[in-house]
Amino acid sequence: MDRKPYRPVWAIALVALLAVLLPGTLAAPAQAAPALDLEARSAVLLDYATGQVLYEKNPDEVISPASLTKLMTLHLAFKKIAAGEISLSDPVQVSERAWAANFPDSSLMFLEPGDKVTVGEIMKGVAILSGNDASVALAEHIAGSVPAFVEMMNAEAKELGFTTLHFVDPHGLSPENKITAREFAEFARLYIQLHPESLAELHSQKTYTYPLYDNLSDARKAVTSPEAHQPITQENRNGLLWTYDGVDGLKTGFVDEAGFNLAVTAQRGGMRLVGVLLGIQANSIPEGSAKREAEGAALLSWGFNNFVTVRPQLPEVKPVRVWKGAANELTLEPAGGAPTLVLEKGAESSLTVSVRQEETVTAPVAKGQKLGEVIFAADGKEVARLDLVAAEEVAQGGFFKRLWDSLRLWITGFFNR
């Protein structure tokens, strides 16, 4: 790229603009919004499309995740399915270690050794019923043993770049599992990106019934009949599925050491939010569940009420003149595609966009080479910046083309002195 200074080309006001800038250099800082008072020890709210943090409270406090741990268990299952190493229809051997009797007074799928159950059914037991027995069965099916699966969980967390996520079991019963709201919100966002089907197939399902007669082991079938068998229908622990419009996930959790936790996502008007609440305290499970639901609703409503996403098309950008190249000009495109912004409601009416770009460049030019910027401002303050890059490669021209352009540049420069 030539080392000429950028020259402003034009600026144009837009009534509506963007809300899906990529994380990092394209993420716009959230503007001020009314204070939100939550009882949770730690909380984070993200815009799903951009990863922009809209709200945080003690986001880096390390807290036990409880059953939020199961999202990592499900993530590894989805990953194995995508790799073709397992399938939803694979039969799962339920060992005595996965027997529901081993987890009294906890969330269960009600598995028994010898049950005839598939990976897909077990995943529903993990996601919908929060089954601790199902989590062990899934872990053993994937890795052969719980310790081997836990190693996979921690290796995956490290590979994804998380430094505070640490797991000692696949279900979250141990207080030694550790997360922070900041990193787990980022993980939950990534989970949805990688496994979008999980929302409709698992996390938004309100009930699940198990075991059906066909799931019973031969020993259990020997002492009952299809007519006499009574399967157990249980409700999803995420009460917001019933009470908050747009919620379609993700997971609840509770352990004494942490309190009540929630990873939640909802979509309204083209905007999806991802929130994590940790450490809600209560004197009983009904009280804690109600508080968790109320806090989750308050966090989501605060986000939807105070922020908006807008996605206008970018204005046309003029081509760049190429000297000494195989082509005489090239087009520019936004790096990463069409951008999106998350703005405080009302700020979109003051949003402006200006383009700064190179007017000329000397070949060779690499595809993706930065040759300009689009700058977004609201209320006169910059909120985001987007690179404009070469849409194609332009190689050097032949000898006579380079000679001719050199002569033209010399003449132009001479008369412009």
LOKOL-270109 format. One record per residue (C-alpha): z, x, y. Coordinates in steps of 0.001 Angstrom, whole numbers, padded with zeros to 6 digits, always signed. Example, Ala and Ser with C-alpha at 12.3 -4.5 7.8 and 13.67 -1.06 7.14 Angstrom:
2
+007800+012300-004500/+007140+013670-001060/
This chain:
417
+000000+000000+000000/-000969+001326+003449/+001993+002258+005634/+000880+000125+008568/+003489-002177+010074/+003304-005833+009093/+001634-007999+011716/+002694-011637+012179/-000290-013842+011341/+001049-017343+012015/+004045-019585+011693/+004110-023223+010781/+006900-025781+010675/+007409-027733+007467/+009352-030960+007061/+010084-030361+003401/+010374-027049+001588/+011400-025436-001526/+014326-025192-003964/+013463-023063-006896/+013432-019531-005676/+014103-017178-008519/+017516-015506-008746/+017981-012216-006955/+015847-011466-003924/+014601-015040-003651/+017964-016834-003847/+019026-018398-000570/+022684-018391+000456/+024299-021807+000474/+025076-023230+003877/+028488-024577+004784/+029481-027860+003146/+032675-029932+003306/+035683-028460+001512/+036198-029444-002120/+039751-029569-003475/+039888-029133-007252/+042923-028753-009501/+041086-026474-011918/+042238-022849-011856/+038639-021656-011747/+035306-023335-011062/+031648-022568-010344/+028725-024841-009524/+025150-023557-009802/+021789-024961-008887/+019940-024791-012194/+016491-024035-010812/+017477-021065-008670/+020816-019895-010027/+022208-020216-006515/+025999-020546-006376/+026876-023702-004449/+030639-023692-005049/+033193-021301-006461/+036960-021149-006877/+038540-018070-008451/+035218-017536-010269/+036191-014208-011858/+039564-015190-013325/+039557-014492-017063/+040497-017626-019040/+040249-018756-022671/+037165-020955-023117/+038470-023087-026018/+035573-025091-027473/+033160-023906-024784/+032879-021024-027257/+030733-023314-029401/+027844-022991-026936/+027459-019347-027980/+027639-020435-031643/+024865-022970-031031/+022843-020466-029007/+022770-018062-031944/+021712-020891-034261/+018845-021848-031947/+017867-018197-031703/+017704-017865-035500/+015644-021062-035708/+013191-019764-033097/+012868-016509-035059/+012066-018445-038237/+015113-017059-040036/+016647-020501-040587/+015461-024084-040111/+017094-027388-039258/+016416-028664-042767/+018041-025743-044568/+020977-026798-046774/+024341-025355-045755/+026877-024396-048395/+030258-025622-047188/+032868-023146-048366/+036607-023703-048658/+036960-021692-045438/+034991-024429-043640/+037019-027250-045186/+038332-029656-042571/+041772-029455-044172/+042076-025919-042759/+042025-027229-039180/+044641-029977-038916/+045136-031769-035607/+041862-030480-034171/+038307-031653-033602/+036538-032028-036940/+033276-033008-038575/+035309-033731-041736/+033468-031335-043999/+034571-030792-047581/+033485-028040-049986/+030303-028966-051783/+029055-031410-049123/+025260-031706-048994/+024547-031052-045346/+021749-029394-043380/+021732-026928-040478/+020610-029728-038166/+023509-031949-039208/+025994-029102-038866/+024709-028350-035348/+025308-031984-034406/+028812-031642-035809/+029378-028605-033593/+027853-030029-030404/+028734-033732-030533/+031969-033746-032522/+033132-030257-031491/+033887-029679-035168/+035870-026524-035830/+035016-026863-039517/+031327-027202-038634/+031481-024047-036497/+032774-022024-039455/+030138-023487-041775/+027370-022630-039313/+028716-019125-038728/+028874-018424-042463/+025375-019793-043003/+023929-017541-040288/+025879-014319-040805/+027490-014620-044235/+031027-014491-042852/+032965-015364-039734/+033744-011701-038836/+030044-010810-039089/+029147-013788-036924/+031726-012848-034292/+030112-009407-034098/+026807-011159-033451/+028395-013271-030704/+029735-010266-028824/+026557-008242-029317/+024541-011157-027929/+026827-011507-024910/+026397-007808-024176/+022638-007947-024674/+022404-010824-022206/+024241-008704-019636/+027615-010455-019625/+030656-008201-019314/+033575-010652-019472/+032485-012895-022342/+034466-011933-025461/+034805-013898-028690/+037043-013628-031751/+035972-016805-033548/+033030-019266-033554/+035010-022347-032474/+037371-021263-029686/+040725-022068-031259/+042067-018591-030510/+043341-017883-026976/+041908-014381-027452/+038428-015694-026661/+037787-014872-022992/+035308-015918-020309/+035059-016336-016533/+033661-019402-014798/+031029-017277-013030/+029585-015690-016148/+029899-018782-018293/+028052-020871-015713/+025291-018278-015809/+025330-018403-019607/+025208-022221-019612/+022200-022126-017287/+020497-019615-019558/+021361-021719-022607/+019543-024717-021099/+016569-022562-020111/+016245-021153-023632/+017035-024374-025509/+016037-027332-023314/+015693-029510-026409/+019437-029189-026979/+020187-031660-024180/+018361-034611-025743/+018951-033692-029377/+022607-032662-029186/+024587-032667-025973/+023625-036079-024594/+024290-037856-027890/+027312-040111-027426/+028262-040600-031090/+027681-039080-034498/+028470-040457-037941/+029439-038275-040896/+029510-038088-043863/+026863-040496-045068/+026899-041219-048787/+024046-038764-049344/+026163-036004-047782/+028905-036332-050362/+029396-033743-053046/+028826-034799-056616/+032594-034813-057130/+033119-037206-054229/+030274-039454-055350/+031889-039697-058778/+034894-041499-057328/+033147-043811-054854/+030006-045880-054424/+027543-046351-051575/+029062-049761-050882/+032633-048497-050851/+031973-045332-048864/+032978-045502-045202/+031542-042756-042964/+033393-041741-039804/+031765-042398-036419/+033163-040257-033618/+032401-040084-029916/+031270-037073-027932/+034269-035526-026150/+032311-035395-022882/+033380-038648-021209/+030966-038082-018310/+028113-039109-020606/+029386-042680-020161/+030636-042599-016588/+028383-040299-014526/+024699-041038-014006/+022512-038060-014881/+024947-036128-017097/+023326-034916-020333/+025619-032069-021420/+027246-029739-022160/+030674-029111-023721/+034396-029755-023363/+037316-027660-024549/+041096-027519-024726/+043696-025003-025862/+047325-024907-024766/+046990-021441-023253/+044127-022406-020934/+044309-026153-020424/+041278-028414-020248/+037832-026881-019730/+034372-028283-019065/+030814-027008-018944/+028708-029805-017490/+025140-030379-016368/+023482-033318-014661/+020118-034091-013100/+019413-036378-010158/+016343-036686-007973/+014683-033608-009398/+017768-031431-008911/+019806-030177-011869/+023301-028759-011424/+025363-026676-013863/+029132-026554-013448/+032068-024899-015183/+035699-025945-014726/+038492-023954-016384/+042243-024370-016612/+042872-028009-015714/+046535-028709-016489/+048026-031965-017803/+051005-033244-019764/+048993-034945-022484/+045524-034970-023998/+044605-038397-022543/+045765-037295-019104/+043928-033973-019402/+040720-035612-020582/+040841-038033-017653/+041520-035230-015165/+038675-033142-016623/+036294-036068-016280/+037399-036763-012692/+037128-033091-011685/+033688-032805-013281/+032485-035898-011427/+033919-034583-008137/+032197-031215-008563/+028821-032754-009386/+029029-035336-006606/+029906-032625-004096/+026769-030740-005111/+024423-033720-005105/+025854-035104-001847/+025604-031871+000126/+022504-030063-001125/+018856-030836-001633/+015904-029134-003267/+012422-029347-001747/+009172-028034-003196/+006259-028101-000724/+003105-026165-001392/+002773-022820+000312/+000412-022664+003295/-002917-020969+002842/-002777-017182+003181/-005834-015321+004525/-007524-012702+002298/-006880-009004+002929/-009809-006744+003923/-010214-003865+001440/-011743-000575+002570/-013404+001907+000192/-013061-000510-002716/-015257-002023-005387/-014599-005351-003617/-014378-005982+000122/-011383-008294+000060/-008629-009604-002174/-006436-012685-002256/-002653-012793-002098/-000320-014911-004207/+003455-015484-004153/+005339-013246-006570/+006791-015423-009297/+004775-018482-008331/+005575-021345-005994/+009071-020952-004525/+011948-023411-004191/+014949-023464-001870/+018340-025127-002080/+019427-026242+001358/+022262-028218+002846/+021114-031806+003320/+019545-032239+006732/+018550-028587+007073/+015139-029255+005518/+014020-030974+008737/+014407-027700+010649/+012802-025519+008009/+010032-023172+009121/+007847-020715+007264/+006127-017634+008666/+003715-015267+006953/+003561-011527+007492/+000841-009655+005658/-001342-006603+005735/-004677-007319+007410/-006371-004373+005713/-005691-002065+002794/-007446+000974+001313/-008452+000996-002344/-007290+001450-005024/-005038-001619-005016/-002960-002537-008075/-002566-006120-009225/+000897-007268-008102/+001086-004725-005267/+003150-006081-002370/+001033-006731+000701/+003021-009309+002595/+005959-011676+002813/+006687-015325+003429/+009890-015858+005421/+011778-019159+005388/+014243-020115+008099/+016421-023154+008793/+018169-023749+012099/+016687-020453+013236/+018331-018415+010458/+016486-016787+007591/+017338-018434+004281/+014848-016772+001920/+012051-014256+001687/+009186-014271-000802/+006837-011373-001565/+003071-011824-001333/+001256-009620-003832/-002323-008747-004722/-003726-011362-007084/-006151-008883-008630/-006782-005176-008977/-009355-003519-006735/-010623-000124-007878/-012142+002501-005615/-015781+001984-004790/-018527+004473-005496/-019167+007608-003447/-021571+006021-000969/-019308+002948-000539/-016342+005186+000285/-018500+007302+002623/-019870+004244+004435/-016414+002688+004874/-015012+006008+006093/-017733+006122+008751/-017039+002526+009812/-013300+003203+010040/-013967+006319+012160/-016212+004399+014528/-013703+001531+014787/-010882+003931+015444/-012902+005849+018045/-013637+002765+020134/-010091+001433+019772/-008516+004581+021207/
